[in-house]
């Protein structure tokens, strides 16, 4: 009788890893094609080989720049939300207010001028 061979099922992680490796090989091949194209145009070999690295460093710098500003934006948003939450817990007497009082115009908290 014939032998049946059971093929192992490839999981999602394995398929994703194969796809990622294929994309990396494709990118490496495109970099090599670019380097050879630049060399054929008369650029020296060391400079042509440095161009892909230069492009990668520029992209990395742009990504870090954007990440810095996003982190700063989220940090200020978090701090603002924290201040609003802390302020909402205060009673009106604890918050204080600007008004004309016994000691003149100013910021009063608990009946006393604090500015």
SVG drawing of the C-alpha trace seen along z (x, -y; Angstrom):
<svg xmlns="http://www.w3.org/2000/svg" viewBox="-16 -96 52 98">
<polyline fill="none" stroke="black" stroke-width="0.4" points="0.0,0.0 1.1,-3.6 2.7,-5.6 1.0,-8.8 3.3,-11.6 1.9,-14.2 3.1,-17.7 3.7,-20.0 1.5,-23.0 3.4,-26.3 2.3,-28.7 1.7,-32.4 5.0,-33.2 6.9,-31.0 5.1,-32.4 5.8,-36.0 9.5,-35.1 9.8,-33.8 8.0,-36.8 10.3,-39.1 13.5,-37.3 12.3,-37.5 11.7,-41.2 15.2,-41.7 16.8,-39.7 14.8,-41.8 16.0,-45.1 19.6,-43.9 19.4,-43.0 18.0,-46.5 20.8,-48.1 23.3,-46.1 21.6,-47.1 21.7,-50.8 25.4,-50.5 26.3,-49.0 24.1,-51.6 25.9,-54.5 29.3,-53.0 28.4,-52.7 27.5,-56.4 31.1,-57.2 31.0,-57.5 33.9,-55.9 33.2,-52.5 33.7,-53.5 31.3,-56.4 28.8,-54.3 28.9,-51.7 28.4,-54.4 25.3,-55.8 22.8,-53.1 24.3,-53.5 23.9,-57.3 20.3,-56.9 19.6,-54.5 21.2,-57.0 19.0,-59.8 15.9,-57.7 16.9,-56.7 17.5,-60.3 14.1,-61.4 12.4,-58.5 14.2,-59.5 13.2,-63.2 9.6,-62.3 9.7,-59.9 11.2,-62.6 8.4,-65.1 5.7,-62.5 7.1,-61.5 7.2,-65.1 3.6,-65.6 2.4,-62.5 4.3,-63.6 2.7,-67.0 -0.7,-65.4 -0.2,-63.0 0.9,-65.9 -2.1,-68.0 -4.5,-65.1 -2.8,-64.5 -3.2,-68.2 -6.9,-68.3 -7.6,-65.1 -5.8,-66.4 -7.7,-69.7 -11.1,-68.0 -10.6,-66.4 -10.2,-69.7 -13.1,-71.5 -13.8,-75.1 -12.2,-76.3 -9.0,-74.4 -8.9,-75.6 -9.0,-79.3 -10.1,-82.2 -9.2,-85.7 -11.4,-88.3 -11.5,-91.5 -11.2,-90.5 -10.2,-91.9 -6.6,-92.3 -7.4,-93.8 -7.6,-92.2 -5.7,-88.9 -5.8,-85.1 -7.7,-83.8 -7.7,-80.2 -9.6,-79.3 -10.4,-82.9 -6.7,-84.0 -4.8,-85.8 -2.0,-83.6 -0.4,-85.5"/>
</svg>
